[in-house]
Amino acid sequence: MIGLEIHFQLKGKKLFCDCSTESYGVQKTSFERILSPTASEMGFYDPAAEYEKTRDRKFRYVSTDNSCLVEADEEPPHSPNEDAIATGMMVAGSLNCRPLDSVMFMRKVVVDGSNTSGFQRTAVVGFDGKMETSRGPVRISSVCVEEDSARKIEQDRKVEEDVLYSLDRLGIPLLEIVTEPDILDAEHAVEVAKSIGFIVASTGRSRRQVDSIRQDVNISLGFGRVEIKGIQKLSLIGKSISHEIERQRNMRDAMEILKKRGGMKRPIMFSEAGKYFEKTESKMLKNAFRNRLSIYASVGSNLDGLLKNDQFRVGKDLSDIAKAFGLGGILHTDELPAFGITGKEVEMAREELSPGDEDAIIFVIADKSKAGKLSDAFTSRIKKLSSLDFSETRGPLEDGSTKFLRPLPGKDRMYPETDVPIVQIGSDARQRISEFVPRSEEEIAKDLSEEFSISLQDARTIASNFLLDDFRDLTETTKDGKLSARIMLQTIPEMEKKHKASFETGELNRLLKISTEMGWSRNTLENAMEVMLTRKLDAKQSAKEVQEASLSEGDLMVLVKEIADASGKEIKPGTLIAMLKQKTKKSFDPKEAIEILEKLK
Ligand SMILES: [Zn+2]
């Protein structure tokens, strides 16, 4: 039971103002907002909103060159971007959705501060569709056009409380395609995501940026719905689904053991335990005491061996909650003594709490108010897990695993957007929509291969990995399709794997620009890329290093000529290279040297 929610950004103008979807990275002013949840017309509070409120967060925003008063929520939205709506309808039509003749925007409550207004505007442009796949039909619940959220620019510092958002992304038109839970497994999910991606790419309106595609996966295995939000790479969809299936099974097993032991007999109640650690040698604790924090301890009723043992990871789950409250995590008796904390110290704290045989002790390093809040949060967390309700929103990690983000938002969170009039679809737009025919992966690859004179195989790899737009951008910089294909498909992945590091896209682009302007050989460029990656230099520094360390074309010619004059022009290429290496410590392109020799003949 797997469903996908796929998002694609559209390029051009934003959804409710004339700002461009592209920013030059210029930051203007900044301002702060505090969001307060309000009850719905039915008198209910959204659970996700209430949860956020307990975290006492303040949100800060930076306005950019591509944002105006609309994004800051100081001015009502302008009339919606009709091009974006038509694009959404083309995609909806290709997915066999029911045609609509008018579109109405709704407000969806958003509680994490990623919208200055506290809601996101969204409009259904198609529903009740269906697509064919190799393993049977997958139903499409809806296709929506919505506004993208603000982009977090400071996050995951130790304290996650103060979030800084940039308005550059807020308001970019976003297509959201939601499938019913008809997807069978991880592999099937990847197939569906790809097919939908090709339809969207065929519109020619999808935005080409690293973070422009985001997928959410909904998984229901009988323990409530889990939403994994914001998977950026297609390759991670399959991995995340497999990990999540395993995590839920292990959690179920752990909760069954807890139930057999009689469940949670005492709530989590953190009490100060600093006195047992006064003479500690643990650097972590000493550091905490210096920062006026203390260590708090609680019984984890019947949790011994379930916090971290074989496949059981209830401790990791609680740790994610602690992190959401801005703490470093938790410590517990399944993993202690460790981190410089001794068995004796743990034993003293333990005795005070007079635990039962199957109880664990959980420690947190925090201040008093946070420890109190965590007592309640952990208690309700364990209650929820032991009722086998795993429903929540989780975030993807690079290795395919996930972490707790927040409770699932409630269902009663949409209401009509009265600032935006209902959009009627005119006959011109309807014509354009009905004429749209999506292209297949193979057609896209063939065109690409012809346009840039690259091999069909490379073109297929680029198309099937959604690298089309990245490739076009890259080739705009390098002016050389073959070189771009090689850099993208070989050089970058090989170097990143070899050095276990990743390129910073902006700097790499600058380096490629320098290379094109200077007419570098491929060899020099690859040397510069390696310098950049291994020594963490910026583009200018890397270029300087490599130019200083490499022979200019003129110098290389002089050296080759010297060798040819001394040893004869019939010298073997291998010998030429060996002799060149004796003559100079600077780097050069062997291919270039051999070409010079050929020309001398
Ligand atoms: Zn604007």
Residues whose N, C-alpha, C, O or C-beta is under 5 A from the ligand:
A	BS01	ZN	C17 D18 C19 N66 S67 C68 V70 E71
